[in-house]
Amino acid sequence: MYTIEMAYARMRELQDLANRSRAHQSPTAARKAGKKPRAAKKR
């Protein structure tokens, strides 16, 4: 059974991972990445 709590925990894991990978970039790189259109990002 997949609960809301499990989904929330997974969402937090992904968020932490995203924040960690963003922190490794230089401020200028992060700023440049922010200007790219979201559609260009493939998952």
Buried (B, 14 or more C-beta within 10 A) or exposed (E): EEEEEEEEEEEEEEEEEEEEEEEEEEEEEEEEEEEEEEEEEEE
